[in-house]
Structures are given as C-alpha cells and as structure tokens.
C-alpha cells in the first residue's frame, strides 16, 4: 500500500482515506513506521478528512504511532476528523491523548511553534 502524503516544513502530512479496519491497518502502520525511520526529524499530521470508518485496528495505528514518535521527541497530530470518527475517539476516551485540529493549517501552525 502506498500512502498519499506531502512534506510541509517540519511535518509530513499523511492523507488517510476509506475504512481503517483490520484489512488495511497493518499495511498502513507498516508504511507509517517506515516513514518515521526515513523522516527522522519530522513531526506527523494524519489528515482524516476522507476516513469514513475506523475500527479498533485503526485506533491502534494512532496510539502506536504516537508512542513511537513521543519516544523520539516528535509529535503526531490529527486533523479534519469527521463527527463519526471523533465520536469513536470520545467513546474510547482518546481525545485527550492527541492534539486534534479542525483543519490542516491549524495543525501545521501548531507544529511550526515546536
């Protein structure tokens, strides 16, 4: 699987789409982990604008990516979360664990100040 991404300043923006379920999550996580290694100084933004569904496997991507980046003194931020995905984060009480922004520009502005 190839991720749709772009680099902007000190951030790599990854555009996730579709259904983040057990079928795709392992591949997505593997690709993100490769990027974390190759982009050794970048922070990461996951743009969730086109994510229509997320299972617990999808949530695992976020938690594991955040932990890896935190160990390396880097940040993972989320943006463009639709109401259905936000509800999942609220139900499993993960909203306080992540920096979540309404749009990509807000996320980029936050990372510029780090």
Backbone as ProteinMPNN parsed JSONL, in Angstrom:
{"seq_chain_A": "XXXXXXXXXXXXXXXXXXXXXXXXXXXXXXXXXXXXXXXXXXXXXXXXXXXXXXXXXXXXXXXXXXXXXXXXXXXXXXXXXXXXXXXXXXXXXXXXXXXXXXXXXXXXXXXXXX", "coords_chain_A": {"N_chain_A": [[0.836, -1.184, 0.0], [0.542, 2.208, -0.813], [1.007, 5.281, 0.711], [-0.715, 8.396, 0.56], [0.902, 11.367, 0.663], [2.481, 14.451, 1.83], [5.185, 16.756, 2.27], [5.614, 19.42, 4.496], [7.299, 22.018, 5.618], [8.382, 21.289, 8.828], [6.913, 19.0, 8.934], [5.312, 15.915, 8.042], [2.575, 15.211, 6.144], [0.025, 12.95, 6.183], [-2.429, 11.551, 4.242], [-5.162, 9.898, 5.038], [-7.644, 7.531, 4.004], [-10.953, 6.2, 3.355], [-11.894, 3.082, 4.779], [-10.633, 2.393, 7.853], [-9.819, -0.402, 8.846], [-9.381, -3.798, 10.033], [-8.34, -5.001, 7.759], [-6.799, -3.097, 6.353], [-5.245, -1.776, 8.241], [-2.786, -2.93, 9.258], [-1.043, -2.745, 7.043], [-1.01, 0.043, 6.636], [0.085, 0.906, 9.069], [2.637, -0.271, 8.906], [3.733, 1.151, 6.724], [3.712, 3.776, 7.759], [5.49, 3.446, 9.904], [7.855, 2.954, 8.465], [8.189, 5.459, 7.292], [8.577, 7.027, 9.586], [11.12, 6.22, 10.291], [12.661, 6.956, 8.003], [12.169, 9.683, 7.731], [13.566, 11.261, 9.823], [13.48, 13.55, 11.455], [11.062, 14.73, 11.311], [7.758, 15.846, 12.27], [4.447, 14.424, 12.462], [1.381, 14.612, 10.693], [-1.828, 13.397, 10.629], [-4.203, 13.464, 8.311], [-7.557, 13.238, 8.364], [-9.719, 13.614, 6.742], [-10.948, 12.11, 4.679], [-11.612, 9.701, 5.848], [-13.908, 7.257, 6.412], [-14.723, 5.293, 8.137], [-13.702, 3.681, 11.151], [-12.124, 1.085, 12.84], [-11.219, -0.714, 15.873], [-8.709, -1.615, 15.188], [-7.834, 0.368, 13.498], [-7.66, 2.493, 15.32], [-5.523, 1.584, 16.804], [-3.343, 2.102, 15.139], [-3.029, 4.877, 15.436], [-2.454, 5.166, 18.189], [-0.121, 3.582, 18.504], [1.63, 4.836, 16.678], [1.78, 7.4, 17.792], [3.046, 6.812, 20.244], [5.569, 5.822, 19.401], [6.613, 8.088, 18.095], [6.617, 9.911, 20.223], [8.544, 8.798, 21.931], [10.738, 9.473, 20.456], [10.858, 12.149, 20.709], [9.116, 13.602, 19.085], [6.118, 14.73, 17.39], [2.713, 13.632, 16.915], [-0.057, 14.703, 15.244], [-3.568, 15.167, 14.698], [-6.007, 15.878, 12.175], [-8.932, 17.355, 10.587], [-11.057, 15.642, 11.348], [-13.953, 13.791, 10.983], [-17.372, 13.836, 12.276], [-18.237, 11.235, 12.958], [-15.859, 9.748, 13.294], [-14.662, 11.284, 15.297], [-16.449, 10.781, 17.352], [-15.901, 8.102, 17.933], [-13.309, 8.37, 19.001], [-13.998, 9.834, 21.281], [-15.681, 8.036, 22.68], [-13.924, 5.95, 23.361], [-12.284, 7.381, 24.917], [-9.973, 8.815, 23.967], [-9.522, 11.384, 23.121], [-8.173, 13.273, 24.712], [-5.617, 12.389, 24.595], [-4.448, 13.026, 22.221], [-3.369, 15.691, 20.021], [-5.718, 17.433, 18.426], [-6.922, 18.936, 15.538], [-9.026, 21.254, 13.742], [-8.489, 21.694, 11.053], [-5.984, 21.293, 8.443], [-4.236, 23.51, 8.237], [-4.303, 24.664, 10.822], [-3.121, 22.584, 12.261], [-0.553, 22.516, 11.098], [0.357, 25.078, 11.832], [0.479, 24.794, 14.624], [2.572, 22.887, 14.815], [4.695, 24.337, 13.76], [5.506, 25.947, 15.809], [6.947, 24.394, 17.535]], "CA_chain_A": [[0.0, 0.0, 0.0], [1.283, 3.455, -0.848], [0.278, 6.355, 1.369], [-0.729, 9.708, -0.075], [1.491, 12.266, 1.651], [3.295, 15.573, 1.38], [6.017, 17.355, 3.307], [5.412, 20.853, 4.626], [8.129, 22.464, 6.735], [8.879, 20.226, 9.713], [5.848, 17.996, 9.078], [4.848, 15.019, 6.976], [1.122, 15.097, 6.217], [-0.439, 11.698, 5.601], [-3.861, 11.618, 3.956], [-5.79, 8.587, 5.153], [-8.976, 7.538, 3.397], [-11.715, 4.962, 3.331], [-12.197, 2.35, 6.006], [-9.452, 1.947, 8.592], [-10.236, -1.609, 9.548], [-8.362, -4.828, 10.201], [-7.756, -5.344, 6.456], [-5.828, -2.099, 5.914], [-4.468, -1.185, 9.335], [-1.406, -3.449, 9.353], [-0.268, -2.159, 5.944], [-0.847, 1.471, 6.909], [1.021, 1.033, 10.184], [3.961, -0.615, 8.393], [4.194, 2.276, 5.903], [3.989, 4.903, 8.654], [6.722, 3.135, 10.637], [8.966, 3.189, 7.534], [8.334, 6.916, 7.177], [9.154, 7.533, 10.835], [12.559, 5.938, 10.217], [13.323, 7.697, 6.929], [11.994, 11.117, 8.0], [13.963, 11.155, 11.229], [13.287, 14.767, 12.253], [9.733, 15.284, 11.031], [6.537, 15.561, 13.009], [3.479, 13.813, 11.558], [-0.029, 15.006, 10.73], [-2.727, 12.479, 9.945], [-5.386, 14.168, 7.837], [-8.597, 12.207, 8.377], [-10.864, 14.151, 6.006], [-11.609, 11.101, 3.846], [-11.816, 8.442, 6.586], [-15.343, 7.093, 6.618], [-14.978, 4.323, 9.205], [-12.489, 3.244, 11.833], [-12.301, 0.035, 13.847], [-10.179, -0.679, 16.908], [-7.428, -1.786, 14.493], [-7.468, 1.705, 13.035], [-7.233, 3.257, 16.5], [-4.205, 1.095, 17.2], [-2.363, 2.824, 14.324], [-2.808, 6.185, 16.033], [-1.813, 5.026, 19.502], [1.242, 3.081, 18.349], [2.423, 5.882, 16.018], [2.016, 8.449, 18.775], [4.042, 6.343, 21.219], [6.884, 5.767, 18.744], [7.083, 9.458, 17.885], [6.858, 10.518, 21.535], [9.855, 8.293, 22.376], [11.764, 10.151, 19.661], [10.667, 13.588, 20.939], [8.402, 14.161, 17.945], [4.679, 14.824, 17.618], [1.68, 13.187, 15.991], [-1.284, 15.466, 15.404], [-4.658, 14.727, 13.841], [-6.848, 16.98, 11.717], [-10.074, 17.089, 9.687], [-11.767, 14.459, 11.829], [-15.408, 13.951, 10.86], [-18.079, 13.613, 13.535], [-18.296, 9.803, 13.277], [-14.54, 9.347, 13.801], [-14.488, 11.983, 16.577], [-17.273, 10.068, 18.333], [-15.139, 6.908, 18.312], [-12.251, 8.831, 19.9], [-14.626, 10.228, 22.547], [-16.193, 6.85, 23.368], [-12.802, 5.208, 23.952], [-11.575, 8.37, 25.728], [-8.65, 9.114, 23.412], [-9.402, 12.766, 22.649], [-7.169, 13.994, 25.498], [-4.311, 11.802, 24.33], [-3.952, 13.549, 20.95], [-3.635, 17.068, 19.611], [-6.662, 17.307, 17.318], [-7.212, 20.243, 14.968], [-10.141, 21.291, 12.791], [-8.014, 21.636, 9.671], [-4.549, 21.085, 8.23], [-3.493, 24.743, 8.524], [-4.162, 24.769, 12.281], [-2.141, 21.563, 12.673], [0.767, 22.989, 10.66], [0.698, 26.232, 12.666], [0.851, 24.24, 15.919], [3.878, 22.242, 14.711], [5.714, 25.353, 13.484], [5.919, 26.553, 17.072], [7.648, 23.416, 18.383]], "C_chain_A": [[0.878, 1.242, 0.0], [0.42, 4.556, -0.241], [0.362, 7.627, 0.542], [-0.216, 10.699, 0.97], [2.189, 13.443, 0.995], [4.069, 16.112, 2.571], [5.755, 18.856, 3.303], [6.192, 21.322, 5.848], [8.661, 21.289, 7.521], [7.874, 19.085, 9.872], [5.658, 17.168, 7.81], [3.339, 14.89, 7.18], [0.721, 13.826, 5.476], [-1.958, 11.78, 5.463], [-4.431, 10.206, 3.976], [-7.187, 8.659, 4.557], [-9.629, 6.176, 3.484], [-11.978, 4.397, 4.705], [-10.905, 1.877, 6.664], [-9.87, 0.762, 9.456], [-9.101, -2.618, 9.563], [-7.66, -5.154, 8.875], [-6.665, -4.38, 6.023], [-4.855, -1.653, 6.997], [-3.021, -1.652, 9.412], [-0.526, -2.848, 8.266], [0.005, -0.681, 6.183], [0.19, 1.676, 8.01], [2.46, 0.742, 9.734], [4.548, 0.545, 7.578], [4.533, 3.496, 6.763], [5.28, 4.662, 9.426], [7.958, 3.313, 9.761], [9.245, 4.684, 7.41], [8.972, 7.521, 8.423], [10.664, 7.339, 10.827], [13.264, 6.811, 9.176], [13.239, 9.207, 7.12], [12.304, 11.35, 9.473], [13.813, 12.429, 12.062], [11.884, 15.34, 12.119], [8.698, 14.914, 12.08], [5.54, 15.006, 11.988], [2.074, 14.357, 11.8], [-0.804, 13.917, 9.987], [-3.989, 13.266, 9.603], [-6.475, 13.121, 7.604], [-9.842, 12.612, 7.593], [-11.646, 13.071, 5.265], [-11.748, 9.741, 4.52], [-13.295, 8.318, 6.899], [-15.679, 6.146, 7.766], [-13.649, 3.954, 9.843], [-12.836, 2.214, 12.896], [-11.217, 0.193, 14.912], [-8.793, -0.89, 16.296], [-6.922, -0.448, 13.967], [-6.975, 2.57, 14.188], [-5.823, 2.862, 16.938], [-3.096, 1.787, 16.422], [-2.0, 4.14, 15.004], [-2.026, 6.083, 17.338], [-0.365, 4.573, 19.343], [2.145, 4.118, 17.679], [2.759, 6.992, 17.004], [3.097, 8.041, 19.779], [5.447, 6.317, 20.625], [7.444, 7.175, 18.575], [7.416, 10.146, 19.205], [8.218, 10.085, 22.093], [10.999, 9.018, 21.683], [11.641, 11.673, 19.737], [10.044, 14.29, 19.731], [6.9, 14.073, 18.212], [3.871, 14.156, 16.517], [0.459, 14.049, 16.28], [-2.306, 14.978, 14.369], [-5.461, 15.941, 13.394], [-7.955, 16.48, 10.799], [-10.847, 15.836, 10.06], [-13.279, 14.684, 11.681], [-16.086, 13.553, 12.17], [-18.137, 12.131, 13.934], [-16.979, 9.313, 13.882], [-14.285, 10.012, 15.156], [-15.258, 11.259, 17.682], [-16.558, 8.807, 18.823], [-14.036, 7.287, 19.303], [-12.82, 9.213, 21.267], [-15.071, 9.014, 23.345], [-15.06, 6.074, 24.044], [-11.852, 6.129, 24.728], [-10.141, 8.607, 25.266], [-8.471, 10.578, 23.011], [-8.351, 13.563, 23.425], [-5.749, 13.524, 25.217], [-3.643, 12.417, 23.092], [-4.21, 15.041, 20.815], [-4.473, 16.963, 18.347], [-7.051, 18.705, 16.844], [-8.316, 20.142, 13.924], [-9.675, 21.151, 11.354], [-6.493, 21.532, 9.625], [-3.723, 22.327, 8.572], [-3.284, 24.944, 10.019], [-3.109, 23.792, 12.792], [-0.722, 22.005, 12.312], [1.246, 24.157, 11.51], [1.166, 25.779, 14.04], [2.273, 23.661, 15.861], [4.999, 23.232, 14.42], [6.3, 25.916, 14.765], [6.633, 25.589, 18.013], [9.148, 23.529, 18.207]], "O_chain_A": [[1.856, 1.31, 0.743], [-0.736, 4.743, -0.622], [1.378, 7.901, -0.096], [-0.818, 10.856, 2.032], [2.454, 13.448, -0.207], [3.667, 15.948, 3.723], [5.683, 19.483, 2.247], [5.795, 21.056, 6.982], [9.31, 20.4, 6.969], [7.961, 18.299, 10.815], [5.817, 17.647, 6.687], [2.882, 14.507, 8.257], [1.034, 13.651, 4.299], [-2.674, 12.041, 6.43], [-4.212, 9.421, 3.054], [-7.837, 9.704, 4.593], [-8.972, 5.15, 3.66], [-12.247, 5.122, 5.662], [-10.174, 1.062, 6.101], [-10.223, 0.909, 10.626], [-7.984, -2.311, 9.147], [-6.493, -5.546, 8.883], [-5.696, -4.797, 5.388], [-3.753, -1.198, 6.69], [-2.122, -0.836, 9.613], [0.618, -2.478, 8.533], [1.118, -0.206, 5.959], [1.071, 2.527, 7.888], [3.391, 1.436, 10.143], [5.723, 0.879, 7.728], [5.532, 4.171, 6.515], [6.082, 5.582, 9.586], [8.996, 3.768, 10.241], [10.398, 5.114, 7.422], [9.807, 8.42, 8.326], [11.405, 8.199, 11.305], [14.342, 7.343, 9.439], [14.145, 9.933, 6.711], [11.402, 11.607, 10.271], [14.005, 12.382, 13.277], [11.561, 16.34, 12.759], [8.742, 13.844, 12.687], [5.768, 15.107, 10.783], [1.64, 14.538, 12.938], [-0.469, 13.564, 8.856], [-4.742, 13.678, 10.485], [-6.334, 12.236, 6.76], [-10.905, 12.013, 7.765], [-12.876, 13.112, 5.228], [-11.977, 8.736, 3.847], [-13.869, 9.174, 7.573], [-16.785, 6.187, 8.306], [-12.611, 3.917, 9.182], [-13.712, 2.428, 13.735], [-10.403, 1.115, 14.856], [-7.803, -0.392, 16.834], [-5.722, -0.173, 13.993], [-5.989, 3.294, 14.05], [-5.038, 3.7, 17.382], [-2.022, 2.037, 16.969], [-0.825, 4.481, 15.136], [-1.064, 6.818, 17.561], [0.527, 5.128, 19.984], [3.304, 4.266, 18.067], [3.893, 7.469, 17.045], [3.964, 8.845, 20.121], [6.405, 6.741, 21.271], [8.611, 7.425, 18.876], [8.396, 10.886, 19.288], [8.952, 10.896, 22.656], [12.087, 9.163, 22.239], [12.239, 12.395, 18.938], [10.4, 15.422, 19.402], [6.471, 13.412, 19.158], [4.277, 14.115, 15.355], [-0.007, 14.118, 17.418], [-1.949, 14.452, 13.315], [-5.585, 16.917, 14.133], [-7.925, 15.353, 10.305], [-11.244, 15.061, 9.191], [-13.815, 15.663, 12.2], [-15.447, 12.999, 13.064], [-18.09, 11.81, 15.122], [-16.976, 8.561, 14.857], [-13.75, 9.376, 16.065], [-14.776, 11.14, 18.808], [-16.612, 8.489, 20.011], [-13.846, 6.615, 20.317], [-12.198, 8.946, 22.295], [-14.863, 8.96, 24.557], [-15.216, 5.596, 25.167], [-10.767, 5.718, 25.14], [-9.21, 8.599, 26.072], [-7.379, 10.973, 22.604], [-7.703, 14.44, 22.854], [-4.787, 14.204, 25.572], [-2.425, 12.337, 22.934], [-5.141, 15.584, 21.41], [-4.005, 16.468, 17.321], [-7.456, 19.552, 17.641], [-8.517, 19.097, 13.306], [-10.371, 20.565, 10.525], [-5.814, 21.666, 10.642], [-2.634, 22.212, 9.134], [-2.202, 25.353, 10.442], [-2.302, 24.136, 13.655], [0.198, 21.884, 13.121], [2.421, 24.216, 11.872], [2.139, 26.313, 14.571], [3.083, 23.915, 16.753], [6.145, 22.987, 14.797], [7.464, 26.316, 14.798], [6.896, 25.932, 19.165], [9.901, 22.788, 18.839]]}, "name": "protein", "num_of_chains": 1, "seq": "XXXXXXXXXXXXXXXXXXXXXXXXXXXXXXXXXXXXXXXXXXXXXXXXXXXXXXXXXXXXXXXXXXXXXXXXXXXXXXXXXXXXXXXXXXXXXXXXXXXXXXXXXXXXXXXXXX"}
